[in-house]
Amino acid sequence: MPSPGVVVLPGGLAVRGRSLRTDLGPADHTLVLGSSPAPPWPSRRVRWPDFGLPLDRRDALAALSDAYARMSLGQRVEVGCRGGIGRTGTALAALTVLDGLAPEEAVAWVRGAYHPRAAETPWQRRRLRHVAAVR
């Protein structure tokens, strides 16, 4: 049985999305979105306020690209924020765009595969076009 929160992107790579308030066991790398405490294993933090957008767009894209590259190498990567829905869902949708899915399809995909309220705000959903522009 797969681990809770694990989704398989359309291209076949797996990633775990989660609330950082819940301990689901270790990963090889965690992308921490916001100010939640980092886990005791390797991680990278992106300054990303709740219900908002990353404060540094380039840093966020670099962190997502790094996470995607780690997944491509077979590492167990997870993405998380405090609640595990909005920012996490937006990041998961961005990873599907990096994986080749069109931004217009990414939100519906992540809502079906991960959480029905993923990518909660209109501006989070619009941000996916910027990911596609640099893909």
GIKAMO-V502149 format. One line per field, one symbol per residue. phi: phi as a letter, one per 30 degrees, with the letter a starting at -180 (. if undefined). psi: psi as a letter, one per 40 degrees, with the letter a starting at -180 (. if undefined). A space follows every 10 residues. Layout:
BEGIN
phi = ???
psi = ???
END
This chain:
BEGIN
phi = .ddeidbcde djdcbccadd dcdcjdbdab cccjcddddd ceabccdbde iccedbeddd dddddddddd dddjddcbba bedibddddd dddddddddj ddedcddddd dddbadcehd cedddddddd dddcd
psi = hiihehihid eeiiihiihe ehheiiidhh hhhaeiiiie ihihhhhhih eaiidhdddd dddddddddd ddeeihiihi addeccdddd ddddddddee iiddeddddd dddcheeigd iddddddddd ddde.
END
